[in-house]
Amino acid sequence: MKITGVVAEYNPFHAGHEYQLKKARELSGCDGIAVVMSGNYVQRGEPAIIDKFKRAECAILGGADIVIELPMPFSCQNAELFSFAAIRELSKLHISSLSFGCENENIEILKKIAAVQLLPEFNNLVKKEIKKGISYGKALSNALGLLIDHEETVFSPNNVLGIEYIKSAMKLNLNLHYYPVKRLGMKYNDTEISGDFHSATAIRKHILEGNYEDLKLTEKSLKSIEEFKKEHKKFNTLDNYIDYLYYKIIDLGNNLGEIYEVKEGLENKILANVFKYSNVNDFIMSLKSKRYPYSKLRRCLLNILLTINKSDVKEILSTPADYVKVLAFNDTGRKIIKHASQKGTKIINRYSDYKKYSLMPEKLPVFTLTKRASDIYYLPLENRKINSEYTENAVYVKTQS
């Protein structure tokens, strides 16, 4: 079975995502599309604007055949860790190709850059560049320029992730075909609405402002957004947790250094600025530096909120699970499930499936961390869902005839 993999967050699912899935199917000629999607927290270092099951169902109705969850703690980490975990999950479904959005469709240059970045001397060059006091992104570009010719545009957000996906596949010894889909319309971080395809950043901004009628969303995505607002009275953002975050910082105190990505004295700066700001943005700006850019600090604060320790990341990386957690699927998705099952992958559609495979979920680090994170996700919302990891099942979407 020819399965094309896609890594996504769908925060929220919109017309650009629908276009990418359509092009991925066309370019690859696959039998099915498998998406690995961030759960209730995303790589930007914040909670998803609506929950994972609603977003996964939107993806199925928008062109995917199965959506599996990118496990905690990787969904909210740096691009390298996020990408490696995502490709590792997709490999359990035995994908034959990978499709991703990008600004540069030249797959050969992306593969060349990925291979160069895996060389030991590349990391040494990056470290030397960082010592000059420049940002990590600039150091990356400079180091690459010392080894090969490249365009600055290869380090646009989507290209960076595309390169990381290819690197991850190389690390995992996967022989994949790649089908890049050129990004159309607004840029990744554009916040104003224009053109045929709106950026997820702009869409989130307008949703939070209460204006989402004219956004380029699919019909199901718009309905899911409205349902979430009706059920929980507001959308989820990191600002919803500012008081919980401050409490957690005080509670951890001198143990802040055990949190993943908190290092080099950052814990002292965090403690010195606690309670001084009424929103997360101002708090982050008080911590920002060349060594700690805005995006990295958001992830650090989310790691603190969710108590993601360095030891958690190390343990889960070193002991990968032999199962995937399904969030949504259709009839073709059933075939992908059967295909993966025949090759030894355990498929979790509901809590009882753990016991079917003689797994003890409460002793699985990924499950316990995901359960805690899911409970925290609903904490600042009305009509909270506690223990949702026990009660919510994968969503089946009947294929339209």
C-alpha positions as CSV (number, residue, x, y, z in Angstrom):
1,M,0.0,0.0,0.0
2,K,1.4,3.4,-1.0
3,I,0.9,5.8,1.9
4,T,2.0,9.4,1.8
5,G,2.8,11.0,5.2
6,V,2.1,14.6,6.2
7,V,3.2,16.3,9.4
8,A,0.7,18.9,10.6
9,E,-0.7,20.9,13.5
10,Y,-3.9,22.3,11.8
11,N,-4.2,25.1,14.3
12,P,-6.9,25.4,13.0
13,F,-7.5,23.5,9.7
14,H,-8.0,25.9,6.8
15,A,-8.2,26.1,3.0
16,G,-4.4,26.1,2.6
17,H,-4.2,22.8,4.4
18,E,-7.0,21.3,2.2
19,Y,-5.0,22.4,-0.9
20,Q,-1.8,20.8,0.4
21,L,-3.5,17.5,1.1
22,K,-5.1,17.5,-2.4
23,K,-1.7,18.3,-4.0
24,A,0.1,15.6,-1.9
25,R,-2.4,13.0,-3.2
26,E,-2.0,14.2,-6.8
27,L,1.8,14.4,-6.8
28,S,2.4,11.1,-5.0
29,G,-0.3,9.0,-6.6
30,C,-0.8,7.4,-3.2
31,D,-3.4,5.0,-2.0
32,G,-3.9,6.9,1.2
33,I,-2.7,10.0,3.2
34,A,-1.6,9.6,6.8
35,V,-1.2,12.7,8.9
36,V,0.7,12.9,12.2
37,M,-0.7,15.9,14.1
38,S,0.2,17.8,17.2
39,G,-2.3,17.0,20.0
40,N,-3.6,19.7,22.4
41,Y,-0.3,21.7,22.3
42,V,1.7,22.9,19.3
43,Q,5.2,23.5,18.3
44,R,4.9,27.3,18.8
45,G,4.8,26.6,22.5
46,E,1.1,27.1,23.2
47,P,-2.2,25.2,23.5
48,A,-4.0,24.6,20.3
49,I,-6.9,27.0,19.7
50,I,-9.4,24.1,19.7
51,D,-8.9,20.5,20.8
52,K,-7.2,17.7,18.9
53,F,-10.2,15.5,18.1
54,K,-12.1,18.4,16.5
55,R,-9.0,19.4,14.4
56,A,-8.4,15.8,13.4
57,E,-12.0,15.3,12.2
58,C,-11.6,18.5,10.1
59,A,-8.5,17.0,8.5
60,I,-10.3,13.8,7.5
61,L,-13.1,15.8,5.9
62,G,-10.5,18.0,4.3
63,G,-8.6,15.2,2.5
64,A,-6.6,13.1,5.0
65,D,-7.4,9.4,5.6
66,I,-6.0,8.9,9.0
67,V,-4.7,11.3,11.7
68,I,-2.4,10.0,14.4
69,E,-1.2,12.0,17.4
70,L,2.3,13.4,17.6
71,P,3.0,12.3,21.2
72,M,3.8,14.5,24.1
73,P,6.3,15.9,24.9
74,F,7.5,16.3,21.3
75,S,4.6,18.3,19.8
76,C,5.7,21.5,21.6
77,Q,9.5,21.3,21.2
78,N,12.1,22.7,18.8
79,A,11.9,21.9,15.1
80,E,14.6,19.2,15.2
81,L,12.9,17.2,18.0
82,F,9.4,17.9,16.7
83,S,10.3,16.6,13.3
84,F,12.2,13.6,14.4
85,A,9.3,12.4,16.6
86,A,6.8,13.1,13.8
87,I,8.7,11.1,11.2
88,R,9.2,8.3,13.7
89,E,5.5,8.1,14.3
90,L,4.7,8.1,10.6
91,S,7.3,5.3,10.1
92,K,5.1,3.0,12.2
93,L,2.4,3.3,9.5
94,H,5.0,2.3,7.0
95,I,4.7,5.3,4.7
96,S,6.5,5.3,1.4
97,S,6.6,9.0,0.8
98,L,6.4,12.4,2.6
99,S,4.7,15.6,1.5
100,F,5.2,19.0,3.1
101,G,4.5,22.7,2.4
102,C,7.5,24.8,1.5
103,E,8.7,28.0,-0.1
104,N,11.4,26.3,-2.2
105,E,10.2,23.3,-4.3
106,N,13.8,22.3,-5.2
107,I,13.8,18.9,-3.3
108,E,17.4,18.2,-4.3
109,I,18.8,21.3,-2.6
110,L,16.7,20.6,0.5
111,K,18.1,17.0,0.6
112,K,21.6,18.3,0.1
113,I,21.2,20.8,3.0
114,A,19.7,18.0,5.2
115,A,22.7,15.8,4.5
116,V,25.2,18.6,5.2
117,Q,23.5,19.4,8.5
118,L,24.1,15.8,9.6
119,L,27.9,16.2,9.3
120,P,29.7,16.5,12.6
121,E,31.7,19.6,11.3
122,F,28.4,21.4,10.7
123,N,27.5,21.5,14.4
124,N,31.0,22.6,15.2
125,L,30.7,25.5,12.8
126,V,27.3,26.5,14.2
127,K,28.7,26.7,17.7
128,K,31.6,28.9,16.5
129,E,29.1,31.2,14.8
130,I,27.0,31.5,17.9
131,K,30.0,32.5,20.0
132,K,30.1,35.6,17.8
133,G,26.9,36.8,19.5
134,I,24.6,36.3,16.6
135,S,21.2,34.5,16.6
136,Y,20.9,30.8,16.1
137,G,19.1,31.2,12.8
138,K,21.9,33.4,11.5
139,A,24.6,31.1,12.8
140,L,22.8,28.2,11.0
141,S,22.9,30.1,7.7
142,N,26.5,31.2,8.1
143,A,27.7,27.7,8.9
144,L,25.8,26.3,5.9
145,G,27.3,28.9,3.7
146,L,30.8,27.8,4.7
147,L,30.1,24.3,3.3
148,I,27.8,24.8,0.3
149,D,26.2,27.5,-1.8
150,H,22.6,28.2,-0.7
151,E,20.0,30.9,-0.8
152,E,18.9,32.7,2.4
153,T,15.3,31.7,1.5
154,V,16.0,28.1,2.4
155,F,15.6,29.1,6.0
156,S,12.0,30.3,5.7
157,P,9.8,28.6,8.4
158,N,8.3,25.9,6.1
159,N,11.6,25.1,4.5
160,V,13.3,24.7,7.9
161,L,10.7,22.1,8.9
162,G,11.0,20.4,5.5
163,I,14.7,20.0,5.9
164,E,14.2,18.7,9.4
165,Y,11.8,16.1,8.1
166,I,14.3,14.9,5.5
167,K,17.1,14.8,8.2
168,S,14.9,12.8,10.4
169,A,14.1,10.3,7.7
170,M,17.9,10.0,7.0
171,K,18.6,9.4,10.7
172,L,15.9,6.7,10.8
173,N,17.2,5.1,7.6
174,L,13.9,5.5,5.8
175,N,13.9,5.4,2.0
176,L,11.2,7.9,1.3
177,H,10.1,9.8,-1.8
178,Y,9.5,13.5,-1.2
179,Y,6.7,15.7,-2.6
180,P,7.0,19.3,-1.7
181,V,4.0,21.5,-2.2
182,K,4.8,25.2,-2.8
183,R,3.2,27.5,-0.3
184,L,0.7,29.9,-1.8
185,G,-0.8,33.2,-0.5
186,M,0.2,34.8,2.8
187,K,3.6,34.2,4.5
188,Y,3.8,31.9,7.6
189,N,3.7,34.7,10.2
190,D,1.6,37.2,8.3
191,T,-1.2,38.5,10.6
192,E,-3.4,40.5,8.2
193,I,-6.0,38.7,6.0
194,S,-5.5,38.9,2.2
195,G,-5.6,36.6,-0.9
196,D,-7.0,33.2,-1.5
197,F,-5.1,31.4,1.4
198,H,-4.8,32.9,4.8
199,S,-2.0,32.0,7.2
200,A,-2.9,30.1,10.4
201,T,-1.3,32.9,12.4
202,A,-3.7,35.5,10.8
203,I,-6.6,33.1,11.2
204,R,-5.9,32.6,14.9
205,K,-5.6,36.3,15.5
206,H,-9.0,37.0,13.9
207,I,-10.7,34.1,15.7
208,L,-9.4,35.4,19.1
209,E,-10.8,38.9,18.1
210,G,-14.2,37.2,17.5
211,N,-14.2,37.7,13.7
212,Y,-14.0,34.5,11.8
213,E,-16.9,34.5,9.4
214,D,-14.8,35.6,6.3
215,L,-11.7,33.5,7.0
216,K,-10.5,30.9,4.5
217,L,-11.7,28.0,6.6
218,T,-13.4,24.8,5.5
219,E,-17.0,24.4,6.4
220,K,-16.3,21.8,9.0
221,S,-13.5,23.8,10.5
222,L,-15.7,26.8,11.0
223,K,-18.4,24.7,12.5
224,S,-15.9,23.1,14.9
225,I,-14.6,26.5,16.0
226,E,-18.1,27.7,16.7
227,E,-18.9,24.5,18.6
228,F,-15.8,24.8,20.7
229,K,-16.6,28.4,21.6
230,K,-20.2,27.5,22.5
231,E,-19.1,24.6,24.7
232,H,-16.1,26.2,26.4
233,K,-17.1,30.0,26.2
234,K,-13.6,31.0,24.9
235,F,-10.7,29.7,22.8
236,N,-7.5,28.5,24.2
237,T,-4.3,30.5,24.4
238,L,-1.2,30.6,26.6
239,D,-2.5,33.8,28.2
240,N,-5.3,31.7,29.8
241,Y,-2.7,30.1,32.0
242,I,-0.7,33.1,33.2
243,D,-1.6,32.6,36.9
244,Y,-1.2,28.8,36.7
245,L,2.2,29.4,35.1
246,Y,3.3,31.8,37.8
247,Y,2.2,29.3,40.4
248,K,4.1,26.5,38.7
249,I,7.3,28.7,38.6
250,I,7.1,29.5,42.3
251,D,6.3,25.8,43.1
252,L,9.3,24.5,41.2
253,G,11.6,27.2,42.5
254,N,15.2,25.9,42.5
255,N,14.0,22.8,40.5
256,L,13.3,24.9,37.4
257,G,16.6,23.8,36.0
258,E,15.2,20.3,35.6
259,I,12.7,21.5,33.0
260,Y,13.5,20.7,29.4
261,E,15.3,23.6,27.6
262,V,15.6,25.7,30.8
263,K,19.4,26.1,31.2
264,E,22.4,28.5,31.4
265,G,20.8,30.5,34.2
266,L,17.5,31.1,32.5
267,E,15.8,29.8,35.6
268,N,17.1,32.7,37.7
269,K,15.8,35.2,35.2
270,I,12.4,33.6,35.1
271,L,12.2,33.6,38.9
272,A,13.3,37.3,39.0
273,N,10.5,38.3,36.7
274,V,7.7,36.2,38.0
275,F,4.4,38.0,38.8
276,K,5.5,41.2,37.2
277,Y,3.4,41.0,34.0
278,S,-0.3,40.4,33.3
279,N,0.2,38.5,30.0
280,V,2.6,36.0,28.6
281,N,3.9,38.2,25.8
282,D,5.3,40.9,28.2
283,F,6.7,38.2,30.4
284,I,8.6,36.6,27.5
285,M,9.9,40.0,26.3
286,S,11.4,40.5,29.8
287,L,13.4,37.2,29.2
288,K,14.2,37.6,25.5
289,S,17.9,37.6,24.3
290,K,19.9,36.4,21.4
291,R,20.5,33.1,23.1
292,Y,16.8,32.8,24.0
293,P,14.6,34.0,21.2
294,Y,10.8,34.5,21.6
295,S,9.7,31.1,20.2
296,K,12.2,29.2,22.4
297,L,11.0,31.0,25.5
298,R,7.3,30.2,24.7
299,R,8.3,26.5,24.6
300,C,10.3,26.8,27.8
301,L,7.3,28.3,29.6
302,L,4.9,25.7,28.3
303,N,7.4,23.0,29.4
304,I,7.2,24.6,32.9
305,L,3.4,24.7,32.9
306,L,3.2,21.0,31.9
307,T,6.2,19.9,34.0
308,I,8.1,18.4,31.0
309,N,11.5,17.5,32.5
310,K,14.7,16.8,30.8
311,S,14.5,13.3,32.1
312,D,11.1,12.8,30.5
313,V,12.4,13.7,27.0
314,K,15.4,11.6,27.4
315,E,13.4,8.5,28.6
316,I,10.8,8.8,25.9
317,L,13.4,9.3,23.1
318,S,15.4,6.3,24.2
319,T,12.3,3.9,24.6
320,P,10.0,4.5,21.6
321,A,6.6,3.0,21.8
322,D,5.5,0.4,19.3
323,Y,2.0,1.8,19.0
324,V,0.3,4.8,17.5
325,K,-2.6,6.8,18.9
326,V,-5.3,7.4,16.3
327,L,-7.4,10.6,16.5
328,A,-9.6,10.2,13.4
329,F,-9.9,8.0,10.3
330,N,-12.1,7.1,7.4
331,D,-12.6,3.9,5.4
332,T,-9.2,4.3,3.6
333,G,-7.8,5.0,7.0
334,R,-9.1,1.6,8.1
335,K,-7.0,0.0,5.3
336,I,-3.9,1.9,6.6
337,I,-4.6,0.6,10.1
338,K,-4.9,-2.9,8.8
339,H,-1.7,-2.5,6.7
340,A,0.3,-1.2,9.8
341,S,-1.2,-3.9,12.1
342,Q,-0.1,-6.6,9.7
343,K,3.5,-5.2,10.0
344,G,3.4,-5.3,13.8
345,T,2.2,-1.8,14.8
346,K,-0.3,-1.6,17.7
347,I,-3.2,0.7,17.0
348,I,-4.8,2.6,19.8
349,N,-8.3,3.9,19.0
350,R,-9.6,4.0,22.5
351,Y,-8.4,3.5,26.1
352,S,-9.4,-0.2,26.1
353,D,-7.1,-0.9,23.2
354,Y,-4.1,-0.6,25.6
355,K,-5.3,-3.6,27.5
356,K,-6.0,-5.5,24.3
357,Y,-2.3,-5.3,23.6
358,S,-1.4,-6.1,27.2
359,L,-0.1,-2.5,27.7
360,M,-0.4,-0.8,31.1
361,P,-1.0,2.9,30.1
362,E,-0.4,4.4,33.5
363,K,3.1,3.0,33.3
364,L,3.8,4.4,29.9
365,P,5.6,7.8,30.1
366,V,3.9,9.1,27.0
367,F,0.4,8.3,28.3
368,T,0.9,9.8,31.8
369,L,2.4,13.0,30.4
370,T,-0.4,13.3,27.7
371,K,-3.1,12.7,30.3
372,R,-1.7,15.4,32.6
373,A,-1.3,17.8,29.7
374,S,-4.9,17.1,28.4
375,D,-6.3,17.8,31.9
376,I,-4.4,21.1,32.0
377,Y,-5.5,22.0,28.5
378,Y,-9.1,22.3,29.7
379,L,-8.3,23.9,33.1
380,P,-9.0,27.5,32.2
381,L,-12.1,26.7,30.1
382,E,-15.7,26.2,31.1
383,N,-17.2,22.7,30.9
384,R,-13.8,21.2,31.6
385,K,-13.1,17.7,30.3
386,I,-11.1,15.8,33.0
387,N,-9.7,12.4,32.2
388,S,-10.4,12.8,28.5
389,E,-7.6,10.4,27.6
390,Y,-9.8,7.7,29.2
391,T,-13.1,8.7,27.6
392,E,-12.5,10.1,24.1
393,N,-12.2,7.7,21.2
394,A,-10.8,8.1,17.7
395,V,-13.4,9.8,15.4
396,Y,-14.6,7.7,12.5
397,V,-15.7,9.6,9.4
398,K,-17.6,7.6,6.8
399,T,-16.2,8.1,3.4
400,Q,-18.5,10.0,1.1
401,S,-19.8,7.8,-1.8
